[in-house]
């Protein structure tokens, strides 16, 4: 494989992208769970907003996985692999709507932190394609976290 990125850099970037994929998939699953289980006075607003979020995340995980493959590395695709790689904690039971918003806010903020780590690796390896993908993801998660924080008042 000769795309102008050294093998060592490709491997390092792909490892970072695997963590981003795991965090994104975990956040996707958590958001989908909350979409199904939210209750309370903000039900309709949160139900619809969570659907928008998990739909966007579903597209994102595909793009991240495909970038990993483009770098010549197999993409993780099992719950076991994601659990080992993710930095977002799973939720037990069904939290209140307020707690759901707080958990998702923290999840999006964590994905931003993961993006920053991967972005540094991509920039170091002169991998503009991965850097652009990660930068775009970071912007989405920063905005989503801001909107979720606004709900909390």
Secondary structure, 3 states (H helix, E strand, C coil): CCCCCCHHHHHHHHHHHHHHHHHHHHHHHHHHHHHHHCCCCCHHHHHHHHHHHHHHHHHHHHHHHHHHHHCCCCCCCCHHHHHHHCCCCCCCCCCCHHHHHHHHHHHHHHHHHHHHHHHHHHHHCCCHHHHHHHHHHHHHHHHHHHHHHHHHC
